[in-house]
Amino acid sequence: MKIYISADMEGISGVVSMQQTEPGNSEYERARRMMTKEVNAVIEAAFDNGAKEVVVNDSHNNMDNILIEELDSRASLISGDRKPLSMMEGIDQSFDAVFFVGYHARAGNSESIIDHTYTFRVLEAKVNGKPLSEAGLNGRVAGYYHVPVAFISGDQNAIRCAKEELFEPVGVAVKKSVGRTAAIIHPFTQVAPKLKEGVAEAMKKIPKLKPTVEKEPVELEVTFTISDMAAMTELIPGVTRKSARTVVYTGRDYLESFKVFRAMLVLTGGIK
């Protein structure tokens, strides 16, 4: 089997604060090592349970967090930015399943470690009227290529979002959030067995899993934090203003709408 891993940082078991997730802060280098170790545990479990190839896409911030010198040598790594498909760069129909490692809840969820949806500029992203987290948005990219999401790890609300938005992935809660920057965490010696058990279960489920395929045409609705961001996205042909901070776009298929979402994020990146 060929497995695709999209790895974020906020949902990594030992991560609880912005000091850990942003390059340049004192705790960031430590968080990089925790992230690499957690991804390695998932890679090892995938190979132990029948994987023949694993591709990891570093999906946090500048997307160059995972330490290649410490990564399991059997895996390949997609590192760096800009990537046209961002957190899902490299996905195609050749994969048997997608794993989301270190994911977080969608923006607006209480008691969720650093909840957001792609950027802090986005208050809410809806697809065909349904609010989605990064797991839901990215899982539908996989679905476009007929690849199911089999596994997700993060805090308890990241797992809840994924189960609401996707078709029956195995979820492993690696910490319990008690606030936006506070969680009950455990030494990795306690977390690793849970990850490996979850991956083993996911690998067994893959033949029966269905991809999450969005009904076409696909309406994308995005609400930003300030009105200037919505105004800038109207530069994209087909984007219309629903309200001061909300815009709508209808694509022929999900991938088209997702690419427009990516363009929106680029256009609003310099606005404060």
Summary of the structure (lengths in Angstrom):
residues: 272
radius of gyration: 17.6
end to end distance: 44.5
largest distance: 51.4
contacts: 999
relative contact order: 0.15
helix: 35%
strand: 24%
